Amino acid sequence: MIQITDLERTKILHNGEKYKGTFSKGEMERRNANLRNYMAEKDIDAVLFTSYHNINYYSDFLYTSFNRNYGLVVTQNKHVTVSANIDGGMPWRRSFDENIVYTDWRRDNYFYAIQKVLEEAGFKNGRLGIEEDHVSVDLKKKFVDAFPNFELVDVSQDVQRSRWIKSAEEIEHIKNGARVADIGGYAVVEAIREGVPEYEVALAGTQAMTREIARLYPQAELRDTWVWFQAGINTDGAHSWATSKKVQKGDILSLNTFPMIAGYYTALERTMFLEEVSDAHLKYWEINVAVHKRGIELIKAGAVCKDICAELNEMFREHDLVKNRTFGYGHSFGVLSHYYGREGGLEFREDIDTVLQPGMVVSMEPMILIPEGQPGAGGYREHDILVINEDGTVDDITGFPFGPEHNIIKK
């Protein structure tokens, strides 16, 4: 059913049939019920999400911006994604509930569509929740102008905290992602050869993961899965993309596979060497592996993020390597990617006092950098994903092995 509600401004575009959701109806209702309970407690009449991750989390729709604004309006009786006409009926097919389309014919049609949804929900004024950590100064000014009778209330930090605890369905989804990451890792190892460029190795891992995601989730969008494979000096940064640099015997290598399944990111990261490893490299590698192992042991319910950092810092300090660290020791998992989302309050950093709880899913990923020109130069990084269970046990859901006994690649 395609209904033109206002030719120049908005459309209801129910084109085709709804896709099978990533999660069950019960899971999506649970998320939105929690949100609505929060709104009632805070006396918030409506929430307008604008970020990739929160729109995805509450609606199962992951937009592609192309300099257009997207949204999700939630009230106690409405749940409507707001999408651009360029996407046709796909946003409705992917959305958990309703969708409204705005056209390009007038510059303010996005705001008009939101006003329309709010009015249909019975609100011409009230308290409107927004994500201040995502809304630019320019967009917030436009919200103030478009909704003069609404008080704008920041919900970003409270909503972030609500995502820290994963449901059973989310955890199973993340476990699937971790298994796909391992498959990508093994494909990368198969592709490593002296003289092969980084991008060819990365392509092998990306293709293997994409095919496995398609097998596991036949109705999923196949998007955003990628590999960072780095050799030599390119290992110094955790976020260095693949280049045409060719792998050489004795190179330090970083394997990083990142499957993205319906907006959910998982990762596998490993230090490797091709054929041989120098004594200096081996020393630093073993130190980082020892820190990684201890970090995994420290992750448990009741532990405090910054306390884990403090103990691991002492291990590096014994080797005068604290100054060689490049980032925190790990982070939460869920709806995030290299271009959106971050549950920043659940990271292993010195300024984070969050207490670990059952239902949390976190990584342990120590990294040190030895600058070029020094013995053992390069970046060393390992990465495992851990689930804190309700019974207090902790599952390491990364299966790919780490350390010198496994990852000196012989060809």
N, C-alpha and C positions, 0 to 999 in steps of 0.2 A: 504494500500500500504506500503510494507516494502522495502526500497531501501538501499542497502549497498553501501555507497559512498566511503568508504575506509576501507577494511576489518579489518585492524589491529588497526585503530585509531578512526574512528567516524562512526556513523550510522544515517540515517534518519528512525525513527521507528514510522510510522503512523499506529499503531495497533488498530483496532476497530474504533469507532466513538468518536468524541468530546463530552464530557459531557456538559450539560446545565450549563453555567457559574453561579457563585454566583450572579453576577451583569449583567446588560444589556450590550449589545455591545456598546451602546451609552455612558454608564458610564465608561467603560474601555477605550474607545477612548478619552473621556474627560481627564482622568488621564494622558494618554500618550501624548495627545496634549499639556497639561500644561507642562509636562516634556520636550517635544521637543522645546517648546517656550523658556523655561529656558535655554536649551542647546544652542539655537541660540543666545540668549542674552549674554551668557558667552563664546561664540565661542568654545564650546565643541563638538567635532566630534562624540563621542560615549560615552555611559555610561555603565560601567560594575557593576551591582549590585551583591553582594555576600551574603547579609543578608537574613534571613528568611522573615523579615517583608517587605522589599522593593521588593523582588522578588514576594512575595504574593500580595502586593498592586498593582503592575503594571502588573502582569500576571495571578493572581488567582491560581498560583501553589505554594503549601507549601511543601518544600522538607523535607526529613529525612536524616540527614547527614551521620551517621555511619562512621565518619572520612573521608568522601569524600567531595570534593569541588563542589559547585553548582553555577550557575550564571544566570544572565539575561543581554543580550547585547541589548541595544537600540541605534539605529541611527535614522536619519531622514527617512530612508526607510526600516529599519530592526527592528524586535522585536523577539528575539530568546532566549528561555530558554536553559540552558546548564545543562544536567543531566547525571548521571552515568548509565551505562548499566544494573546495578543490578535492576533498577526500570522499565525496559522494556518500554512499550508504555504509561504507566500511566502519566508521566510528559507531554507528548504531548496532551493526552486526557484532562488533567486539565489546560493546558496553554491556554491563550487567543489567542495567535498567533502561531508562529513556535517554533520548538524545535530541538536541535541537541544532540545526545547521544555520549558520549565518553566511550571507553572501558578501561579495567584495564591492557591491555596487555603491555602498556608502561607507566611509571610513570608520564610523562609530557603530556599525552593525553588531560587532561583538558585544558591546555594552548594552545595546538594545535587546539582544537575545537574552542576556542575563536578567535585565529588568523584566522581560516578559515572563521568564521562569519564576522570578520572585513574586511578581504580581499574581500569577496563577496559583502560587502557593499561599497567597493571602497576605503578602508583605509589600507595603509601599514605604515602610520605615522599619526601624528596629536595629538590632545588633548583628553585624555581618562579619563573620570570621574570615580572615585572609592569611596568607603565608608571607610574613614580612621578610623572611630569609630568602624568598624567591622573587618577590615583587620589586621591580626596579623603582627608583624615585619617580621616573616619568610615568610608569604604569599606575603607581599609587595615586599620583596627582589626578590621573584620568578617572580612577575609581572614585576619588573624592568628588570630582565634578559630575560623574554619572550617577552617583548614589548620595545626593546631598542630605537625604533624610535618614541615612544609616550611619551608625557609629561603627567604625572599622576597628576590629579587635584582632590582635595577632594570636593565631592558634598554632603556629609552626612548631614551637618547642614541645608543647603538650602532645601534639599529634606524633611528633618524632618519638617521644618516650613510649607512646602506646604501641609503636611498631617493634619495640625491642623484644618483646616476648612473642615468639612464633607459635602458631597453632600446629597441631599434628600434620595437617595437610601442607602447611608451609614447609615444615621440616622435611617431609617426604619429597617435596618438590626440590628443595635445596640439595638433598642427598642425590637425587637424580642428576642435578647439575654437577655435583662433585664427581660422580661416575663418568659423566661426559667429559669433564676436564681431564680425567685420567686417560681416557681414550685419545683425546687430543695430544696428551703428553707422549704416549707411546708412538703415535704417528709422527710426531716431531723427531723422536729418537731415530726412527726408521729413515727419516729424510736427511739426517745429518751426515755430511760427507765433506772431506777436504775439498775446497774450491767451490762448494755450493753456496750461493748467496743467501743471506738471512731471509729475504722475502720468500724464496722458494721453500725453505724449511717451514716458515710461518704458514704458507698456503696449505701445506700438507696437513698441519694440525687443524686449521680452520675448516677445511673440507671434511675431515673425519668427524669433527664435532657437529657440523651442520647436518650431515647425513644421519647421525645418531639422534639428534634432536627431532628431525623429521620422522624418524621411526617411532620414537617415544610419544611424540605429540603431533599426530597427523594434521590437526587443524591449527597448529600454531603458526604465527608469522615467523619466518626464518630471517632474523635480522640481528645485527649488532654483535654477533659472535666473532671473536678475533683472537689473534696470537701476537704477543710480543716475543720475538726471538732475537736475542742480542749476542754479539760476539766481541771479545776484546774490549776496547775502550767504550763501546756502546753499552756495556753492562753497568756503567757507573750510575745511570739513572734508572729508577724503577719504571719510569713511564717513557722509555725511548722506543719509538716505533721501528719496525723492521726496515732495513736499508738494503742497498745493493752490495754491502760489504761481504766479502767471501770468507767462509770459515777456514781457519788454518789449524794445522796440527799443533796441539799444546795450548790452544785458545781457551780462556775462561769463557763459558757460555751461560746465558740465562734463558731458561725455558719458562714461559708464562702463557698458559692457556686460559681463556676466558669465555666459557659458554654463557650465552644470554638466553634464557628461556622465559618468554612472556614477561620481560622486564626484570627478572631475577638474575642477579650476577653470582657466579661462583668462580673459583680460581684455583689453579695449580701453579706453583712457582718453585723452581729448582735450580741450584747451581750445578753446572756440569763442566767437564773438560773433554776435549777430543784427543784420544789416544794416550796422552801423558799429562802429568801435572808436576810442576816444579815444587821443590821443598818449601819455598816461601809461600806459594799459593796453597799448598796442602795445610800449612800451619794455620793460616787465616780461615780456611774452609772448615777445619776441624773445630776451631774456636766458635765460629758462628753456629755450627751444628750442635755443639754442646749447649749453647744458649737456647737454641731452638728446642731441644729436648727438654730442658728445664722449664722453659716457658709453657710447653704442653702440659707438664706435670702440675704447674701452678694454676691452671685454669680449672676452677671448680666453683660450685655455688658458695656464696659467702665471701669469696675473694674480692678485693678492691682493685680496680684497674691500676691506679697509680702505685699501689704496693707491689704489684707484679712488675711494673716498670722499675721500681727501685731495686728489687732483687736482681733483675737481669742486668741493670746498669752496673751493679757491683761486680758481676762476672766479667763484663767488658772492661771495667776499670782495672781489674787485676792484670790485664794485658795492655793497658794504656790505649784502649780502643773506644772509649765513650765518645771521643771527639770524631771518630770515624762513622758513627751512626748517622743515618740519613732521614729516618722518620720513626713514627711510633711502632710499637710491637704487634699491632693487629687492630682489627675493627669488627663491627657487626656486619652480618649479611642479611640480605633481603632485597627490596626493590632499590637497586642502585646500579650505577654504571660509571664509565669514565667520563660521561658528560652529564649525568644527573644523579641526584640523591646521595645522601650520606647521613648515617645515624651517628653524628659526631659526638654525641654524649656517651657513646659506648665504644670508645677506642682505648687502647692500652698506651696512654700517654701520661706524663708526669702531672698534668693538670686536671685529670679526670678522676673523680671520686665515686663513680658509679659502682655499685655492688653487683656482682654477677649473680644471676638467678636462674632457676630451671626454666627452660624454654628459650633461653638465649642461644644464638649461634654466632660464634666469633672465630677469628683467625689468630694464629700465632705466626708471625713473619718477621723475624729479626733480619736486619740488613746492615752491613758495613761496607764502606768504600775506601779502598787503598788507591791513592792518586797515581796517575800515569807517571812512569819514570822511577817508581819505587819497586823493590822486589815484591812480588805477589800482587801487582796492580790489578784492579778490577773491582766489580761489585759482587758481593756474596749475599744471596738471599734464599731462604727456604720459606715454605708457606703451607700450612695445614689448616683445615676447617674443623672446628670442634662444636659438638652439640651437647649442651648441659641438660641432662634428662631429669624428669620429675623425681626419680628415685635417688638423685644425687650422683649417679654415674655420669661419665663423660665419654662420648663416642668421638673418635677421630675418624671422620668420614672421607678423608683423603687416602687413597690406596697406593698411589705412586711412591716408591721408596725414595729416600734421600740419603745423602752422604757419600763419601769417597768409595765405599765398598760397592756402591750401586751405579754411580753416575760418572765414572770415567768411561767414556764411550769408545769402544773398540770396534773398528771397521776392517 
